[in-house]
Amino acid sequence: PEAILWGGFRNGTLQGAYLILAARALGLDCGPMSGFNNAQVDETFFAGTPWKSNFLVNLGHGDASRLHARSPRLDFDEACRIE
């Protein structure tokens, strides 16, 4: 039973990724979040149901003038090795 729960949780995360891809394809900005108090979210929004939170995502049209510059990234050759 526990393996089923974790498998379902993982699959829910993957489906959430598809939601984000679809929303971005429609021109929406997405802000997925973890690290919140799941128990508090579940009590506030899902009390009396079997539903549990996995992650939060905000959707909308952001203000591009308020974006931070992207942090530096490693080049592929620096981060990966193919043998």
N, C-alpha and C positions, 0 to 999 in steps of 0.2 A: 504493500500500500504506500509506503513512504517513497519508494522509487517512482511510483505512478504520480505522486504529487509533485516531485521534483522534475520529472519529465514534462508534466503539464505546465509547470512554472516556466521551464526553459522554452517550451514551444510557444507559450504566451509572449515571452520576450521576443522571440523571432517574429511572431505576427505583429508585434508592436513596431519592429524595424520596418516591416512592409508598410504599415500605416504611415510611418514617417517618410518613407520613399514616395508613397503616393501623394501625400500632402505637399511635399517639396515639388513634385512633378506638376502639381496644380498651382505652384507659385507661392505657397505658404511658407513662412518661416517656422521652424520647429525647435523647441528647447526641451529635449528629454532630460529628466532629472532622476537621480537616485540619492540615497543617503538621507532620506527623510524618515520621519517616525511612522512606519507602516501601520502600527497598531492604532495610532491616533487617527490617521486617515481612514482606516477601516471602520473604526467606531463612528466617526463623523458622517461618512458617506454610505457605508455598507452595513450598518447595524441591522440585525434581523435577516440578513441574507447570507448565503454561503460564499459570497464574493470576497476576494482579498486583493489588496493593491500589490502591484509589481513594480511599476515605475510611474512617474508623472510626465506628461509632455504638454507644454503650452504651444498653441497653434495661433497664427495670426500673421499680420503684416508688420514687420519690424521697421524701425527707423534706421536706415543704413548709415546715417551721419553719427549714430551713437555706437557703432561697432568698434571693437578694439582691433588693432592690427594683429594678424596671425603670427604666432610665435614661430621661430625658425624650425625647420624640419630637416632631418637627415636625408641626403640623397639616397636613392635605392642602393647604390653600390656600397655606401657606408653602413647601411642597416641590414643588408641581406647578403648571403653567400649561396651561390648555386654550384653544386658539385656534380 
